[in-house]
C-alpha cells in the first residue's frame, strides 16, 4: 500500500499547536478518490482473499501492477487496511494469543449465545439460504431447547470476523484505465 499516498499533495500543519508546522500528506484527497470511484457505474467481482495475500499481490494478479493496490483498498471502502484486511493464519494466531492468552483459552471462553431462527438450507432451484441466528442473553439461552440454541466461543467469533474480511470486491480491469484518467483530475 506504499503507493497509495505517493501522489497525494502535502500540507503544512501545526500539529502540536506550538507555532512549528510540519509537512503532512493531505489525506482528504482519499475521499475525493473514493467519490470518483463511487460515482462510476462499474463492475466488481467477489473474491476470497487467500491466506497471506495482500492488496499489492491482488493488484498485481488482476491489474498486472502491484502499485494499484490502492484500487483494491478503495473498491472495498477500507479506511484502515491494517485492521480491515484479513489476517493470515500466523497473524491471527498471534492476535488470539495476545487478546486471550492462548487459542485454548479463546476456545473455552464464551463470547455470546445465539438462537437459531432458521437452519441453512438449499432450495429446489439450488439457491443456498444461509442460517439465520440472533444474539441472545444467557437467561433466554437457558430457556431454549438444544436444537435452536448455541454457544459461540471467542475463537470461533474472532475467526468468523476474520473470514468475513476475506470476502472482498475486485474492480473489473476494464475500468482501471478510465478510473486512473479520472483520478488524475483530482491531483491537478
PyMOL CGO cylinders between C-alpha atoms (Angstrom):
from pymol import cmd
from pymol.cgo import CYLINDER

trace = [
    CYLINDER, 0.00, 0.00, 0.00, 3.01, 2.24, -0.14, 0.3, 1, 1, 1, 1, 1, 1,
    CYLINDER, 3.01, 2.24, -0.14, 1.87, 3.64, -3.46, 0.3, 1, 1, 1, 1, 1, 1,
    CYLINDER, 1.87, 3.64, -3.46, -1.49, 4.92, -2.22, 0.3, 1, 1, 1, 1, 1, 1,
    CYLINDER, -1.49, 4.92, -2.22, -0.14, 8.20, -0.85, 0.3, 1, 1, 1, 1, 1, 1,
    CYLINDER, -0.14, 8.20, -0.85, 2.69, 8.62, -3.35, 0.3, 1, 1, 1, 1, 1, 1,
    CYLINDER, 2.69, 8.62, -3.35, 0.94, 11.31, -5.43, 0.3, 1, 1, 1, 1, 1, 1,
    CYLINDER, 0.94, 11.31, -5.43, -1.06, 12.91, -2.64, 0.3, 1, 1, 1, 1, 1, 1,
    CYLINDER, -1.06, 12.91, -2.64, -0.42, 16.62, -2.09, 0.3, 1, 1, 1, 1, 1, 1,
    CYLINDER, -0.42, 16.62, -2.09, 1.16, 17.78, 1.16, 0.3, 1, 1, 1, 1, 1, 1,
    CYLINDER, 1.16, 17.78, 1.16, 0.06, 20.48, 3.58, 0.3, 1, 1, 1, 1, 1, 1,
    CYLINDER, 0.06, 20.48, 3.58, 1.80, 22.39, 6.35, 0.3, 1, 1, 1, 1, 1, 1,
    CYLINDER, 1.80, 22.39, 6.35, 0.09, 21.85, 9.69, 0.3, 1, 1, 1, 1, 1, 1,
    CYLINDER, 0.09, 21.85, 9.69, 0.83, 22.84, 13.26, 0.3, 1, 1, 1, 1, 1, 1,
    CYLINDER, 0.83, 22.84, 13.26, 0.11, 19.50, 14.97, 0.3, 1, 1, 1, 1, 1, 1,
    CYLINDER, 0.11, 19.50, 14.97, 1.29, 20.48, 18.43, 0.3, 1, 1, 1, 1, 1, 1,
    CYLINDER, 1.29, 20.48, 18.43, -0.17, 24.00, 18.22, 0.3, 1, 1, 1, 1, 1, 1,
    CYLINDER, -0.17, 24.00, 18.22, 3.25, 25.44, 19.11, 0.3, 1, 1, 1, 1, 1, 1,
    CYLINDER, 3.25, 25.44, 19.11, 3.82, 27.59, 16.01, 0.3, 1, 1, 1, 1, 1, 1,
    CYLINDER, 3.82, 27.59, 16.01, 6.03, 24.97, 14.31, 0.3, 1, 1, 1, 1, 1, 1,
    CYLINDER, 6.03, 24.97, 14.31, 4.47, 23.44, 11.22, 0.3, 1, 1, 1, 1, 1, 1,
    CYLINDER, 4.47, 23.44, 11.22, 5.16, 20.02, 9.83, 0.3, 1, 1, 1, 1, 1, 1,
    CYLINDER, 5.16, 20.02, 9.83, 4.68, 18.76, 6.29, 0.3, 1, 1, 1, 1, 1, 1,
    CYLINDER, 4.68, 18.76, 6.29, 1.91, 16.16, 6.17, 0.3, 1, 1, 1, 1, 1, 1,
    CYLINDER, 1.91, 16.16, 6.17, 0.22, 14.16, 3.43, 0.3, 1, 1, 1, 1, 1, 1,
    CYLINDER, 0.22, 14.16, 3.43, -3.23, 15.59, 2.68, 0.3, 1, 1, 1, 1, 1, 1,
    CYLINDER, -3.23, 15.59, 2.68, -5.39, 12.55, 3.41, 0.3, 1, 1, 1, 1, 1, 1,
    CYLINDER, -5.39, 12.55, 3.41, -8.59, 14.38, 2.49, 0.3, 1, 1, 1, 1, 1, 1,
    CYLINDER, -8.59, 14.38, 2.49, -7.78, 13.62, -1.15, 0.3, 1, 1, 1, 1, 1, 1,
    CYLINDER, -7.78, 13.62, -1.15, -8.61, 9.99, -0.35, 0.3, 1, 1, 1, 1, 1, 1,
    CYLINDER, -8.61, 9.99, -0.35, -12.28, 10.95, -0.05, 0.3, 1, 1, 1, 1, 1, 1,
    CYLINDER, -12.28, 10.95, -0.05, -12.18, 12.63, -3.46, 0.3, 1, 1, 1, 1, 1, 1,
    CYLINDER, -12.18, 12.63, -3.46, -10.75, 9.41, -4.87, 0.3, 1, 1, 1, 1, 1, 1,
    CYLINDER, -10.75, 9.41, -4.87, -13.48, 7.39, -3.16, 0.3, 1, 1, 1, 1, 1, 1,
    CYLINDER, -13.48, 7.39, -3.16, -16.11, 9.72, -4.57, 0.3, 1, 1, 1, 1, 1, 1,
    CYLINDER, -16.11, 9.72, -4.57, -14.65, 9.34, -8.07, 0.3, 1, 1, 1, 1, 1, 1,
    CYLINDER, -14.65, 9.34, -8.07, -14.92, 5.56, -7.71, 0.3, 1, 1, 1, 1, 1, 1,
    CYLINDER, -14.92, 5.56, -7.71, -18.39, 5.68, -6.16, 0.3, 1, 1, 1, 1, 1, 1,
    CYLINDER, -18.39, 5.68, -6.16, -19.78, 7.98, -8.86, 0.3, 1, 1, 1, 1, 1, 1,
    CYLINDER, -19.78, 7.98, -8.86, -18.95, 5.50, -11.60, 0.3, 1, 1, 1, 1, 1, 1,
    CYLINDER, -18.95, 5.50, -11.60, -21.02, 2.60, -12.79, 0.3, 1, 1, 1, 1, 1, 1,
    CYLINDER, -21.02, 2.60, -12.79, -18.52, -0.21, -12.55, 0.3, 1, 1, 1, 1, 1, 1,
    CYLINDER, -18.52, -0.21, -12.55, -18.47, -3.96, -12.40, 0.3, 1, 1, 1, 1, 1, 1,
    CYLINDER, -18.47, -3.96, -12.40, -16.91, -5.69, -9.43, 0.3, 1, 1, 1, 1, 1, 1,
    CYLINDER, -16.91, -5.69, -9.43, -16.38, -9.34, -8.67, 0.3, 1, 1, 1, 1, 1, 1,
    CYLINDER, -16.38, -9.34, -8.67, -16.42, -11.14, -5.36, 0.3, 1, 1, 1, 1, 1, 1,
    CYLINDER, -16.42, -11.14, -5.36, -13.05, -12.52, -4.38, 0.3, 1, 1, 1, 1, 1, 1,
    CYLINDER, -13.05, -12.52, -4.38, -11.90, -14.62, -1.42, 0.3, 1, 1, 1, 1, 1, 1,
    CYLINDER, -11.90, -14.62, -1.42, -8.52, -13.48, -0.16, 0.3, 1, 1, 1, 1, 1, 1,
    CYLINDER, -8.52, -13.48, -0.16, -6.18, -16.45, 0.17, 0.3, 1, 1, 1, 1, 1, 1,
    CYLINDER, -6.18, -16.45, 0.17, -4.07, -16.78, 3.33, 0.3, 1, 1, 1, 1, 1, 1,
    CYLINDER, -4.07, -16.78, 3.33, -1.12, -14.40, 3.03, 0.3, 1, 1, 1, 1, 1, 1,
    CYLINDER, -1.12, -14.40, 3.03, -2.41, -12.34, 0.11, 0.3, 1, 1, 1, 1, 1, 1,
    CYLINDER, -2.41, -12.34, 0.11, -2.03, -8.59, 0.40, 0.3, 1, 1, 1, 1, 1, 1,
    CYLINDER, -2.03, -8.59, 0.40, -3.64, -5.79, -1.67, 0.3, 1, 1, 1, 1, 1, 1,
    CYLINDER, -3.64, -5.79, -1.67, -0.46, -5.40, -3.75, 0.3, 1, 1, 1, 1, 1, 1,
    CYLINDER, -0.46, -5.40, -3.75, -0.44, -9.10, -4.61, 0.3, 1, 1, 1, 1, 1, 1,
    CYLINDER, -0.44, -9.10, -4.61, -4.07, -8.95, -5.71, 0.3, 1, 1, 1, 1, 1, 1,
    CYLINDER, -4.07, -8.95, -5.71, -3.44, -5.76, -7.73, 0.3, 1, 1, 1, 1, 1, 1,
    CYLINDER, -3.44, -5.76, -7.73, -0.55, -7.48, -9.49, 0.3, 1, 1, 1, 1, 1, 1,
    CYLINDER, -0.55, -7.48, -9.49, -2.68, -10.57, -10.11, 0.3, 1, 1, 1, 1, 1, 1,
    CYLINDER, -2.68, -10.57, -10.11, -5.64, -8.66, -11.59, 0.3, 1, 1, 1, 1, 1, 1,
    CYLINDER, -5.64, -8.66, -11.59, -4.14, -5.44, -12.97, 0.3, 1, 1, 1, 1, 1, 1,
    CYLINDER, -4.14, -5.44, -12.97, -0.53, -6.58, -13.58, 0.3, 1, 1, 1, 1, 1, 1,
    CYLINDER, -0.53, -6.58, -13.58, 0.63, -3.68, -11.43, 0.3, 1, 1, 1, 1, 1, 1,
    CYLINDER, 0.63, -3.68, -11.43, 1.20, -4.02, -7.69, 0.3, 1, 1, 1, 1, 1, 1,
    CYLINDER, 1.20, -4.02, -7.69, 1.23, -0.22, -7.29, 0.3, 1, 1, 1, 1, 1, 1,
    CYLINDER, 1.23, -0.22, -7.29, -2.53, -0.27, -7.94, 0.3, 1, 1, 1, 1, 1, 1,
    CYLINDER, -2.53, -0.27, -7.94, -3.10, -1.81, -4.52, 0.3, 1, 1, 1, 1, 1, 1,
    CYLINDER, -3.10, -1.81, -4.52, -4.95, 1.35, -3.55, 0.3, 1, 1, 1, 1, 1, 1,
    CYLINDER, -4.95, 1.35, -3.55, -7.68, 0.46, -6.09, 0.3, 1, 1, 1, 1, 1, 1,
    CYLINDER, -7.68, 0.46, -6.09, -8.29, -2.77, -4.19, 0.3, 1, 1, 1, 1, 1, 1,
    CYLINDER, -8.29, -2.77, -4.19, -8.47, -0.81, -0.93, 0.3, 1, 1, 1, 1, 1, 1,
    CYLINDER, -8.47, -0.81, -0.93, -10.75, 1.93, -2.27, 0.3, 1, 1, 1, 1, 1, 1,
    CYLINDER, -10.75, 1.93, -2.27, -13.04, -0.52, -4.06, 0.3, 1, 1, 1, 1, 1, 1,
    CYLINDER, -13.04, -0.52, -4.06, -13.66, -2.13, -0.67, 0.3, 1, 1, 1, 1, 1, 1,
    CYLINDER, -13.66, -2.13, -0.67, -14.05, 1.23, 1.11, 0.3, 1, 1, 1, 1, 1, 1,
    CYLINDER, -14.05, 1.23, 1.11, -11.35, 0.39, 3.61, 0.3, 1, 1, 1, 1, 1, 1,
    CYLINDER, -11.35, 0.39, 3.61, -10.28, 3.22, 5.88, 0.3, 1, 1, 1, 1, 1, 1,
    CYLINDER, -10.28, 3.22, 5.88, -7.63, 1.27, 7.79, 0.3, 1, 1, 1, 1, 1, 1,
    CYLINDER, -7.63, 1.27, 7.79, -6.38, -1.70, 5.76, 0.3, 1, 1, 1, 1, 1, 1,
    CYLINDER, -6.38, -1.70, 5.76, -4.15, -2.72, 8.64, 0.3, 1, 1, 1, 1, 1, 1,
    CYLINDER, -4.15, -2.72, 8.64, -7.27, -3.79, 10.60, 0.3, 1, 1, 1, 1, 1, 1,
    CYLINDER, -7.27, -3.79, 10.60, -9.81, -4.23, 7.82, 0.3, 1, 1, 1, 1, 1, 1,
    CYLINDER, -9.81, -4.23, 7.82, -7.71, -6.65, 5.77, 0.3, 1, 1, 1, 1, 1, 1,
    CYLINDER, -7.71, -6.65, 5.77, -7.96, -10.33, 6.77, 0.3, 1, 1, 1, 1, 1, 1,
    CYLINDER, -7.96, -10.33, 6.77, -5.13, -11.64, 8.92, 0.3, 1, 1, 1, 1, 1, 1,
    CYLINDER, -5.13, -11.64, 8.92, -3.10, -14.59, 7.69, 0.3, 1, 1, 1, 1, 1, 1,
    CYLINDER, -3.10, -14.59, 7.69, -3.09, -17.67, 9.95, 0.3, 1, 1, 1, 1, 1, 1,
    CYLINDER, -3.09, -17.67, 9.95, 0.15, -16.72, 11.67, 0.3, 1, 1, 1, 1, 1, 1,
    CYLINDER, 0.15, -16.72, 11.67, -1.05, -13.17, 12.41, 0.3, 1, 1, 1, 1, 1, 1,
    CYLINDER, -1.05, -13.17, 12.41, -4.43, -14.49, 13.53, 0.3, 1, 1, 1, 1, 1, 1,
    CYLINDER, -4.43, -14.49, 13.53, -2.73, -16.88, 15.96, 0.3, 1, 1, 1, 1, 1, 1,
    CYLINDER, -2.73, -16.88, 15.96, -0.64, -14.02, 17.41, 0.3, 1, 1, 1, 1, 1, 1,
    CYLINDER, -0.64, -14.02, 17.41, -3.76, -11.86, 17.70, 0.3, 1, 1, 1, 1, 1, 1,
    CYLINDER, -3.76, -11.86, 17.70, -5.63, -14.61, 19.58, 0.3, 1, 1, 1, 1, 1, 1,
    CYLINDER, -5.63, -14.61, 19.58, -2.69, -15.23, 21.94, 0.3, 1, 1, 1, 1, 1, 1,
    CYLINDER, -2.69, -15.23, 21.94, -2.33, -11.51, 22.65, 0.3, 1, 1, 1, 1, 1, 1,
    CYLINDER, -2.33, -11.51, 22.65, -6.04, -10.96, 23.25, 0.3, 1, 1, 1, 1, 1, 1,
    CYLINDER, -6.04, -10.96, 23.25, -6.94, -14.20, 25.06, 0.3, 1, 1, 1, 1, 1, 1,
    CYLINDER, -6.94, -14.20, 25.06, -3.63, -15.67, 26.23, 0.3, 1, 1, 1, 1, 1, 1,
    CYLINDER, -3.63, -15.67, 26.23, -3.91, -18.81, 24.10, 0.3, 1, 1, 1, 1, 1, 1,
    CYLINDER, -3.91, -18.81, 24.10, -6.07, -20.47, 21.47, 0.3, 1, 1, 1, 1, 1, 1,
    CYLINDER, -6.07, -20.47, 21.47, -7.28, -22.96, 24.11, 0.3, 1, 1, 1, 1, 1, 1,
    CYLINDER, -7.28, -22.96, 24.11, -8.42, -20.10, 26.36, 0.3, 1, 1, 1, 1, 1, 1,
    CYLINDER, -8.42, -20.10, 26.36, -10.22, -18.43, 23.44, 0.3, 1, 1, 1, 1, 1, 1,
    CYLINDER, -10.22, -18.43, 23.44, -11.94, -21.73, 22.61, 0.3, 1, 1, 1, 1, 1, 1,
    CYLINDER, -11.94, -21.73, 22.61, -13.11, -22.15, 26.18, 0.3, 1, 1, 1, 1, 1, 1,
    CYLINDER, -13.11, -22.15, 26.18, -14.30, -18.55, 26.60, 0.3, 1, 1, 1, 1, 1, 1,
    CYLINDER, -14.30, -18.55, 26.60, -17.97, -17.92, 25.81, 0.3, 1, 1, 1, 1, 1, 1,
    CYLINDER, -17.97, -17.92, 25.81, -18.26, -14.90, 23.57, 0.3, 1, 1, 1, 1, 1, 1,
    CYLINDER, -18.26, -14.90, 23.57, -22.04, -14.90, 23.13, 0.3, 1, 1, 1, 1, 1, 1,
    CYLINDER, -22.04, -14.90, 23.13, -25.15, -17.04, 22.88, 0.3, 1, 1, 1, 1, 1, 1,
    CYLINDER, -25.15, -17.04, 22.88, -27.32, -17.45, 19.79, 0.3, 1, 1, 1, 1, 1, 1,
    CYLINDER, -27.32, -17.45, 19.79, -30.84, -18.52, 18.97, 0.3, 1, 1, 1, 1, 1, 1,
    CYLINDER, -30.84, -18.52, 18.97, -31.13, -20.21, 15.57, 0.3, 1, 1, 1, 1, 1, 1,
    CYLINDER, -31.13, -20.21, 15.57, -34.14, -18.74, 13.79, 0.3, 1, 1, 1, 1, 1, 1,
    CYLINDER, -34.14, -18.74, 13.79, -33.82, -20.79, 10.58, 0.3, 1, 1, 1, 1, 1, 1,
    CYLINDER, -33.82, -20.79, 10.58, -31.41, -23.56, 9.62, 0.3, 1, 1, 1, 1, 1, 1,
    CYLINDER, -31.41, -23.56, 9.62, -29.29, -23.26, 6.48, 0.3, 1, 1, 1, 1, 1, 1,
    CYLINDER, -29.29, -23.26, 6.48, -30.96, -24.92, 3.51, 0.3, 1, 1, 1, 1, 1, 1,
    CYLINDER, -30.96, -24.92, 3.51, -30.82, -25.32, -0.24, 0.3, 1, 1, 1, 1, 1, 1,
    CYLINDER, -30.82, -25.32, -0.24, -33.95, -24.61, -2.29, 0.3, 1, 1, 1, 1, 1, 1,
    CYLINDER, -33.95, -24.61, -2.29, -35.21, -26.82, -5.11, 0.3, 1, 1, 1, 1, 1, 1,
    CYLINDER, -35.21, -26.82, -5.11, -33.54, -24.49, -7.65, 0.3, 1, 1, 1, 1, 1, 1,
    CYLINDER, -33.54, -24.49, -7.65, -30.13, -24.74, -5.95, 0.3, 1, 1, 1, 1, 1, 1,
    CYLINDER, -30.13, -24.74, -5.95, -30.30, -21.39, -4.16, 0.3, 1, 1, 1, 1, 1, 1,
    CYLINDER, -30.30, -21.39, -4.16, -28.48, -21.59, -0.83, 0.3, 1, 1, 1, 1, 1, 1,
    CYLINDER, -28.48, -21.59, -0.83, -30.30, -19.97, 2.08, 0.3, 1, 1, 1, 1, 1, 1,
    CYLINDER, -30.30, -19.97, 2.08, -27.85, -19.25, 4.92, 0.3, 1, 1, 1, 1, 1, 1,
    CYLINDER, -27.85, -19.25, 4.92, -28.66, -19.89, 8.54, 0.3, 1, 1, 1, 1, 1, 1,
    CYLINDER, -28.66, -19.89, 8.54, -30.25, -17.03, 10.43, 0.3, 1, 1, 1, 1, 1, 1,
    CYLINDER, -30.25, -17.03, 10.43, -29.31, -16.65, 14.09, 0.3, 1, 1, 1, 1, 1, 1,
    CYLINDER, -29.31, -16.65, 14.09, -29.58, -13.81, 16.58, 0.3, 1, 1, 1, 1, 1, 1,
    CYLINDER, -29.58, -13.81, 16.58, -27.60, -13.00, 19.71, 0.3, 1, 1, 1, 1, 1, 1,
    CYLINDER, -27.60, -13.00, 19.71, -29.43, -13.61, 22.96, 0.3, 1, 1, 1, 1, 1, 1,
    CYLINDER, -29.43, -13.61, 22.96, -28.66, -13.30, 26.64, 0.3, 1, 1, 1, 1, 1, 1,
    CYLINDER, -28.66, -13.30, 26.64, -27.85, -16.23, 28.95, 0.3, 1, 1, 1, 1, 1, 1,
    CYLINDER, -27.85, -16.23, 28.95, -31.28, -16.17, 30.58, 0.3, 1, 1, 1, 1, 1, 1,
    CYLINDER, -31.28, -16.17, 30.58, -33.04, -16.57, 27.22, 0.3, 1, 1, 1, 1, 1, 1,
    CYLINDER, -33.04, -16.57, 27.22, -30.48, -19.17, 26.13, 0.3, 1, 1, 1, 1, 1, 1,
    CYLINDER, -30.48, -19.17, 26.13, -31.28, -21.32, 29.17, 0.3, 1, 1, 1, 1, 1, 1,
    CYLINDER, -31.28, -21.32, 29.17, -35.00, -21.41, 28.26, 0.3, 1, 1, 1, 1, 1, 1,
    CYLINDER, -35.00, -21.41, 28.26, -34.47, -22.76, 24.73, 0.3, 1, 1, 1, 1, 1, 1,
    CYLINDER, -34.47, -22.76, 24.73, -34.31, -26.34, 23.51, 0.3, 1, 1, 1, 1, 1, 1,
    CYLINDER, -34.31, -26.34, 23.51, -30.86, -27.60, 22.42, 0.3, 1, 1, 1, 1, 1, 1,
    CYLINDER, -30.86, -27.60, 22.42, -31.75, -27.73, 18.72, 0.3, 1, 1, 1, 1, 1, 1,
    CYLINDER, -31.75, -27.73, 18.72, -32.36, -23.96, 18.45, 0.3, 1, 1, 1, 1, 1, 1,
    CYLINDER, -32.36, -23.96, 18.45, -29.53, -22.55, 20.54, 0.3, 1, 1, 1, 1, 1, 1,
    CYLINDER, -29.53, -22.55, 20.54, -25.76, -22.48, 20.52, 0.3, 1, 1, 1, 1, 1, 1,
    CYLINDER, -25.76, -22.48, 20.52, -22.82, -21.07, 22.42, 0.3, 1, 1, 1, 1, 1, 1,
    CYLINDER, -22.82, -21.07, 22.42, -20.20, -19.25, 20.36, 0.3, 1, 1, 1, 1, 1, 1,
    CYLINDER, -20.20, -19.25, 20.36, -16.71, -19.23, 21.80, 0.3, 1, 1, 1, 1, 1, 1,
    CYLINDER, -16.71, -19.23, 21.80, -14.28, -16.34, 21.41, 0.3, 1, 1, 1, 1, 1, 1,
    CYLINDER, -14.28, -16.34, 21.41, -12.06, -18.21, 18.95, 0.3, 1, 1, 1, 1, 1, 1,
    CYLINDER, -12.06, -18.21, 18.95, -14.99, -19.06, 16.69, 0.3, 1, 1, 1, 1, 1, 1,
    CYLINDER, -14.99, -19.06, 16.69, -16.26, -15.47, 16.85, 0.3, 1, 1, 1, 1, 1, 1,
    CYLINDER, -16.26, -15.47, 16.85, -12.86, -13.91, 16.03, 0.3, 1, 1, 1, 1, 1, 1,
    CYLINDER, -12.86, -13.91, 16.03, -12.28, -16.43, 13.23, 0.3, 1, 1, 1, 1, 1, 1,
    CYLINDER, -12.28, -16.43, 13.23, -15.68, -15.65, 11.67, 0.3, 1, 1, 1, 1, 1, 1,
    CYLINDER, -15.68, -15.65, 11.67, -14.90, -11.92, 11.73, 0.3, 1, 1, 1, 1, 1, 1,
    CYLINDER, -14.90, -11.92, 11.73, -11.58, -12.57, 10.03, 0.3, 1, 1, 1, 1, 1, 1,
    CYLINDER, -11.58, -12.57, 10.03, -13.20, -14.81, 7.40, 0.3, 1, 1, 1, 1, 1, 1,
    CYLINDER, -13.20, -14.81, 7.40, -15.79, -12.14, 6.63, 0.3, 1, 1, 1, 1, 1, 1,
    CYLINDER, -15.79, -12.14, 6.63, -12.96, -9.70, 5.90, 0.3, 1, 1, 1, 1, 1, 1,
    CYLINDER, -12.96, -9.70, 5.90, -11.58, -12.17, 3.35, 0.3, 1, 1, 1, 1, 1, 1,
    CYLINDER, -11.58, -12.17, 3.35, -14.57, -11.66, 1.05, 0.3, 1, 1, 1, 1, 1, 1,
    CYLINDER, -14.57, -11.66, 1.05, -13.70, -8.56, -0.97, 0.3, 1, 1, 1, 1, 1, 1,
    CYLINDER, -13.70, -8.56, -0.97, -14.65, -6.89, -4.24, 0.3, 1, 1, 1, 1, 1, 1,
    CYLINDER, -14.65, -6.89, -4.24, -12.31, -6.65, -7.21, 0.3, 1, 1, 1, 1, 1, 1,
    CYLINDER, -12.31, -6.65, -7.21, -12.85, -3.84, -9.73, 0.3, 1, 1, 1, 1, 1, 1,
    CYLINDER, -12.85, -3.84, -9.73, -13.11, -5.19, -13.27, 0.3, 1, 1, 1, 1, 1, 1,
    CYLINDER, -13.11, -5.19, -13.27, -9.83, -4.40, -15.05, 0.3, 1, 1, 1, 1, 1, 1,
    CYLINDER, -9.83, -4.40, -15.05, -11.70, -2.74, -17.95, 0.3, 1, 1, 1, 1, 1, 1,
    CYLINDER, -11.70, -2.74, -17.95, -12.43, 0.23, -15.69, 0.3, 1, 1, 1, 1, 1, 1,
    CYLINDER, -12.43, 0.23, -15.69, -8.92, 0.78, -14.35, 0.3, 1, 1, 1, 1, 1, 1,
    CYLINDER, -8.92, 0.78, -14.35, -7.61, 2.99, -17.17, 0.3, 1, 1, 1, 1, 1, 1,
    CYLINDER, -7.61, 2.99, -17.17, -10.63, 5.30, -17.16, 0.3, 1, 1, 1, 1, 1, 1,
    CYLINDER, -10.63, 5.30, -17.16, -10.52, 5.46, -13.36, 0.3, 1, 1, 1, 1, 1, 1,
    CYLINDER, -10.52, 5.46, -13.36, -6.84, 6.41, -13.46, 0.3, 1, 1, 1, 1, 1, 1,
    CYLINDER, -6.84, 6.41, -13.46, -7.58, 9.13, -16.02, 0.3, 1, 1, 1, 1, 1, 1,
    CYLINDER, -7.58, 9.13, -16.02, -10.41, 10.49, -13.90, 0.3, 1, 1, 1, 1, 1, 1,
    CYLINDER, -10.41, 10.49, -13.90, -8.30, 10.42, -10.76, 0.3, 1, 1, 1, 1, 1, 1,
    CYLINDER, -8.30, 10.42, -10.76, -5.55, 12.44, -12.44, 0.3, 1, 1, 1, 1, 1, 1,
    CYLINDER, -5.55, 12.44, -12.44, -8.00, 15.36, -12.39, 0.3, 1, 1, 1, 1, 1, 1,
    CYLINDER, -8.00, 15.36, -12.39, -8.23, 15.03, -8.59, 0.3, 1, 1, 1, 1, 1, 1,
    CYLINDER, -8.23, 15.03, -8.59, -4.49, 15.71, -8.31, 0.3, 1, 1, 1, 1, 1, 1,
    CYLINDER, -4.49, 15.71, -8.31, -4.50, 18.69, -10.68, 0.3, 1, 1, 1, 1, 1, 1,
]
cmd.load_cgo(trace, "trace")
